[in-house]
Amino acid sequence: MDVSARDRRLARGASWPLTRSDLREGLGERFEHVRELDFFGEVPSNWPLTVSWRPGRAGGIHPDVYGVELLVQPVRSADRAEIREAFREIVLPELRDWITHAVMATEVWKAAAHRRVWRWTENRVFEPEETP
């Protein structure tokens, strides 16, 4: 599902940390590899951005759903500007590199699901957590 940030209702005091335009600008050419972009949730989360690799599998699943998926979750409105700045400076370059790796990875890597999550706590971006 490709739901724009403006089309999602948020709880009072919650905001999207990044917009589709932020992601497109920050990822450059790599944005074309994003198969699905979701703005999900109504209440603030400490996990504002998740990237996943969905492997291609048989079983009647449409090929467009394989590949890179981005999930943006809301943050506290009071923290939005600080989070947006940190994500644009730190996280989007890391995300661009992750997508580059995913697209150019070996078939063995691509055959498994992968996920990387960036966390915002104590007014800073914590090192991303990745599942193999």
Phi and psi restraints in degrees (value plus and minus 20) as a CYANA .aco file:
   2 ASP   PHI    -140.4  -100.4
   2 ASP   PSI      66.0   106.0
   3 VAL   PHI    -122.2   -82.2
   3 VAL   PSI     104.7   144.7
   4 SER   PHI     -92.0   -52.0
   4 SER   PSI     135.5   175.5
   5 ALA   PHI     -79.8   -39.8
   5 ALA   PSI     -57.0   -17.0
   6 ARG   PHI     -89.7   -49.7
   6 ARG   PSI     -40.8    -0.8
   7 ASP   PHI    -107.7   -67.7
   7 ASP   PSI     -20.0    20.0
   8 ARG   PHI    -127.2   -87.2
   8 ARG   PSI     112.4   152.4
   9 ARG   PHI    -103.9   -63.9
   9 ARG   PSI     120.7   160.7
  10 LEU   PHI    -141.6  -101.6
  10 LEU   PSI     135.1   175.1
  11 ALA   PHI     -86.3   -46.3
  11 ALA   PSI     136.5   176.5
  12 ARG   PHI     -77.1   -37.1
  12 ARG   PSI     114.8   154.8
  13 GLY   PHI      64.9   104.9
  13 GLY   PSI     -12.8    27.2
  14 ALA   PHI    -134.8   -94.8
  14 ALA   PSI     124.7   164.7
  15 SER   PHI    -162.4  -122.4
  15 SER   PSI     138.0   178.0
  16 TRP   PHI     -99.7   -59.7
  16 TRP   PSI     112.3   152.3
  17 PRO   PHI     -93.7   -53.7
  17 PRO   PSI     -47.7    -7.7
  18 LEU   PHI    -158.7  -118.7
  18 LEU   PSI     132.4   172.4
  19 THR   PHI    -126.8   -86.8
  19 THR   PSI     150.5   190.5
  20 ARG   PHI     -77.7   -37.7
  20 ARG   PSI     -60.1   -20.1
  21 SER   PHI     -83.9   -43.9
  21 SER   PSI     -61.1   -21.1
  22 ASP   PHI     -78.5   -38.5
  22 ASP   PSI     -65.5   -25.5
  23 LEU   PHI     -86.1   -46.1
  23 LEU   PSI     -65.1   -25.1
  24 ARG   PHI     -81.4   -41.4
  24 ARG   PSI     -64.4   -24.4
  25 GLU   PHI     -86.7   -46.7
  25 GLU   PSI     -64.7   -24.7
  26 GLY   PHI     -90.6   -50.6
  26 GLY   PSI     -50.6   -10.6
  27 LEU   PHI    -113.2   -73.2
  27 LEU   PSI     -38.0     2.0
  28 GLY   PHI      37.2    77.2
  28 GLY   PSI    -152.6  -112.6
  29 GLU   PHI     -80.0   -40.0
  29 GLU   PSI     -46.4    -6.4
  30 ARG   PHI     -87.8   -47.8
  30 ARG   PSI     -39.6     0.4
  31 PHE   PHI     -80.4   -40.4
  31 PHE   PSI     -50.2   -10.2
  32 GLU   PHI     -83.6   -43.6
  32 GLU   PSI     -38.4     1.6
  33 HIS   PHI    -106.5   -66.5
  33 HIS   PSI     -25.6    14.4
  34 VAL   PHI     -97.9   -57.9
  34 VAL   PSI      93.2   133.2
  35 ARG   PHI    -102.8   -62.8
  35 ARG   PSI     -49.7    -9.7
  36 GLU   PHI    -165.5  -125.5
  36 GLU   PSI     113.7   153.7
  37 LEU   PHI    -147.7  -107.7
  37 LEU   PSI      97.4   137.4
  38 ASP   PHI    -139.4   -99.4
  38 ASP   PSI     117.5   157.5
  39 PHE   PHI    -126.3   -86.3
  39 PHE   PSI      90.9   130.9
  40 PHE   PHI    -149.9  -109.9
  40 PHE   PSI     120.0   160.0
  41 GLY   PHI      88.2   128.2
  41 GLY   PSI     143.5   183.5
  42 GLU   PHI    -142.6  -102.6
  42 GLU   PSI     -44.8    -4.8
  43 VAL   PHI    -133.4   -93.4
  43 VAL   PSI     133.4   173.4
  44 PRO   PHI     -76.7   -36.7
  44 PRO   PSI     125.8   165.8
  45 SER   PHI    -148.9  -108.9
  45 SER   PSI     132.9   172.9
  46 ASN   PHI    -106.4   -66.4
  46 ASN   PSI     -18.9    21.1
  47 TRP   PHI    -140.1  -100.1
  47 TRP   PSI      50.3    90.3
  48 PRO   PHI     -85.7   -45.7
  48 PRO   PSI     -44.3    -4.3
  49 LEU   PHI    -161.8  -121.8
  49 LEU   PSI     110.5   150.5
  50 THR   PHI    -150.6  -110.6
  50 THR   PSI     115.8   155.8
  51 VAL   PHI    -138.3   -98.3
  51 VAL   PSI     117.9   157.9
  52 SER   PHI    -150.6  -110.6
  52 SER   PSI     128.3   168.3
  53 TRP   PHI    -127.8   -87.8
  53 TRP   PSI     100.1   140.1
  54 ARG   PHI    -123.8   -83.8
  54 ARG   PSI      95.5   135.5
  55 PRO   PHI     -90.2   -50.2
  55 PRO   PSI     131.3   171.3
  56 GLY   PHI     -93.9   -53.9
  56 GLY   PSI     111.4   151.4
  57 ARG   PHI    -157.2  -117.2
  57 ARG   PSI     133.9   173.9
  58 ALA   PHI     -91.9   -51.9
  58 ALA   PSI     155.2   195.2
  59 GLY   PHI      92.7   132.7
  59 GLY   PSI       4.7    44.7
  60 GLY   PHI      57.1    97.1
  60 GLY   PSI      -4.5    35.5
  61 ILE   PHI    -105.1   -65.1
  61 ILE   PSI     112.2   152.2
  62 HIS   PHI     -81.4   -41.4
  62 HIS   PSI     116.4   156.4
  63 PRO   PHI     -82.6   -42.6
  63 PRO   PSI     -41.5    -1.5
  64 ASP   PHI     -87.3   -47.3
  64 ASP   PSI     -35.9     4.1
  65 VAL   PHI    -110.1   -70.1
  65 VAL   PSI     -24.0    16.0
  66 TYR   PHI    -101.5   -61.5
  66 TYR   PSI     126.9   166.9
  67 GLY   PHI      93.3   133.3
  67 GLY   PSI    -165.3  -125.3
  68 VAL   PHI    -105.9   -65.9
  68 VAL   PSI     111.8   151.8
  69 GLU   PHI    -145.8  -105.8
  69 GLU   PSI     115.0   155.0
  70 LEU   PHI    -134.0   -94.0
  70 LEU   PSI     117.7   157.7
  71 LEU   PHI    -145.1  -105.1
  71 LEU   PSI     100.3   140.3
  72 VAL   PHI    -127.8   -87.8
  72 VAL   PSI     108.9   148.9
  73 GLN   PHI    -137.1   -97.1
  73 GLN   PSI     130.6   170.6
  74 PRO   PHI     -88.0   -48.0
  74 PRO   PSI     138.9   178.9
  75 VAL   PHI    -148.2  -108.2
  75 VAL   PSI     151.4   191.4
  76 ARG   PHI     -84.3   -44.3
  76 ARG   PSI     111.9   151.9
  77 SER   PHI     -75.2   -35.2
  77 SER   PSI     -56.3   -16.3
  78 ALA   PHI     -83.0   -43.0
  78 ALA   PSI     -45.1    -5.1
  79 ASP   PHI    -119.4   -79.4
  79 ASP   PSI     -26.9    13.1
  80 ARG   PHI     -75.9   -35.9
  80 ARG   PSI     -69.3   -29.3
  81 ALA   PHI     -81.0   -41.0
  81 ALA   PSI     -63.3   -23.3
  82 GLU   PHI     -86.4   -46.4
  82 GLU   PSI     -62.0   -22.0
  83 ILE   PHI     -85.6   -45.6
  83 ILE   PSI     -65.7   -25.7
  84 ARG   PHI     -78.4   -38.4
  84 ARG   PSI     -65.3   -25.3
  85 GLU   PHI     -81.6   -41.6
  85 GLU   PSI     -66.8   -26.8
  86 ALA   PHI     -84.0   -44.0
  86 ALA   PSI     -61.1   -21.1
  87 PHE   PHI     -88.1   -48.1
  87 PHE   PSI     -58.9   -18.9
  88 ARG   PHI     -86.5   -46.5
  88 ARG   PSI     -56.7   -16.7
  89 GLU   PHI    -101.8   -61.8
  89 GLU   PSI     -58.6   -18.6
  90 ILE   PHI    -126.9   -86.9
  90 ILE   PSI     -71.8   -31.8
  91 VAL   PHI     -97.1   -57.1
  91 VAL   PSI     -64.4   -24.4
  92 LEU   PHI     -81.2   -41.2
  92 LEU   PSI     -59.5   -19.5
  93 PRO   PHI     -82.2   -42.2
  93 PRO   PSI     -58.8   -18.8
  94 GLU   PHI     -85.5   -45.5
  94 GLU   PSI     -61.0   -21.0
  95 LEU   PHI     -84.3   -44.3
  95 LEU   PSI     -62.4   -22.4
  96 ARG   PHI     -78.5   -38.5
  96 ARG   PSI     -63.9   -23.9
  97 ASP   PHI     -84.5   -44.5
  97 ASP   PSI     -59.8   -19.8
  98 TRP   PHI     -83.2   -43.2
  98 TRP   PSI     -64.1   -24.1
  99 ILE   PHI     -84.5   -44.5
  99 ILE   PSI     -61.4   -21.4
 100 THR   PHI     -77.8   -37.8
 100 THR   PSI     -67.0   -27.0
 101 HIS   PHI     -80.7   -40.7
 101 HIS   PSI     -65.7   -25.7
 102 ALA   PHI     -80.8   -40.8
 102 ALA   PSI     -64.4   -24.4
 103 VAL   PHI     -87.3   -47.3
 103 VAL   PSI     -54.5   -14.5
 104 MET   PHI    -119.2   -79.2
 104 MET   PSI     -15.7    24.3
 105 ALA   PHI     -87.4   -47.4
 105 ALA   PSI     145.1   185.1
 106 THR   PHI     -89.2   -49.2
 106 THR   PSI     141.6   181.6
 107 GLU   PHI     -82.4   -42.4
 107 GLU   PSI     -51.6   -11.6
 108 VAL   PHI     -82.4   -42.4
 108 VAL   PSI     -66.1   -26.1
 109 TRP   PHI     -82.9   -42.9
 109 TRP   PSI     -64.7   -24.7
 110 LYS   PHI     -87.6   -47.6
 110 LYS   PSI     -40.1    -0.1
 111 ALA   PHI     -96.3   -56.3
 111 ALA   PSI     -31.8     8.2
 112 ALA   PHI    -133.4   -93.4
 112 ALA   PSI     135.9   175.9
 113 ALA   PHI     -97.7   -57.7
 113 ALA   PSI     122.6   162.6
 114 HIS   PHI    -157.1  -117.1
 114 HIS   PSI     131.2   171.2
 115 ARG   PHI    -169.8  -129.8
 115 ARG   PSI     121.6   161.6
 116 ARG   PHI    -153.1  -113.1
 116 ARG   PSI     114.4   154.4
 117 VAL   PHI    -145.6  -105.6
 117 VAL   PSI     112.4   152.4
 118 TRP   PHI    -123.4   -83.4
 118 TRP   PSI     112.2   152.2
 119 ARG   PHI    -132.3   -92.3
 119 ARG   PSI     121.8   161.8
 120 TRP   PHI    -135.8   -95.8
 120 TRP   PSI      93.0   133.0
 121 THR   PHI    -167.3  -127.3
 121 THR   PSI     127.0   167.0
 122 GLU   PHI      33.7    73.7
 122 GLU   PSI      19.7    59.7
 123 ASN   PHI      40.0    80.0
 123 ASN   PSI      14.8    54.8
 124 ARG   PHI    -177.0  -137.0
 124 ARG   PSI     141.1   181.1
 125 VAL   PHI    -102.0   -62.0
 125 VAL   PSI     105.8   145.8
 126 PHE   PHI    -107.6   -67.6
 126 PHE   PSI     135.3   175.3
 127 GLU   PHI     -71.1   -31.1
 127 GLU   PSI     120.0   160.0
 128 PRO   PHI     -84.5   -44.5
 128 PRO   PSI     128.3   168.3
 129 GLU   PHI    -125.4   -85.4
 129 GLU   PSI     112.3   152.3
 130 GLU   PHI    -145.9  -105.9
 130 GLU   PSI     119.8   159.8
 131 THR   PHI    -124.7   -84.7
 131 THR   PSI     117.5   157.5
